[in-house]
Amino acid sequence: MMPAQNGNTFLPEEDMLNTILNELKRTVREYTTATTESSCPDVRSMFTTLTSETLKMQGEMYQLIEQNKQYPSAVPHAMKSDVQKQLQEIQKKQSKNP
C-alpha cells in the first residue's frame, strides 16, 4: 500500500486499478442507456462520443492491468474427448441411481 500524505493508506494498486476498470465499464453502460434514450440528435451525439471515449479508456485500463499481470492466467480449454468422457461418467452414475 502507498501511504497518503495525511498518514492514511490508499488501496493497493491492483484494487485501485480494478475499481477504476469497473467504474469505466459501469459508465459505458450508463452512457449507452442515455444514448439509446436520447431523442435530441445533439444529446445523442454527445453520449455516443462519451461512450466511445470511455470504451477507449476502459480498453487502455484493461491492457495496463493485463501488462501488470494482475489478471489470472487463462483457463486452459477442455478437450472435447475429456468433456464427453466426463459426461458419460455422470450419465452412468445417474442411471445407476434412479
C-alpha positions, 0 to 999 in steps of 0.5 A: 500500500502507498501511504497518503500524505495525511498518514492514511493508506490508499488501496493497493494498486491492483484494487485501485486499478480494478475499481477504476476498470469497473467504474469505466465499464459501469459508465459505458453502460450508463452512457449507452442507456442515455444514448439509446434514450436520447431523442435530441440528435445533439444529446445523442451525439454527445453520449455516443462520443462519451461512450466511445471515449470511455470504451477507449479508456476502459480498453487502455485500463484493461491492457495496463492491468493485463501488462501488470499481470494482475489478471489470472492466467487463462483457463486452459480449454477442455478437450472435447474427448475429456468433456464427453468422457466426463459426461458419460461418467455422470450419465452412468452414475445417474442411471445407476441411481434412479 
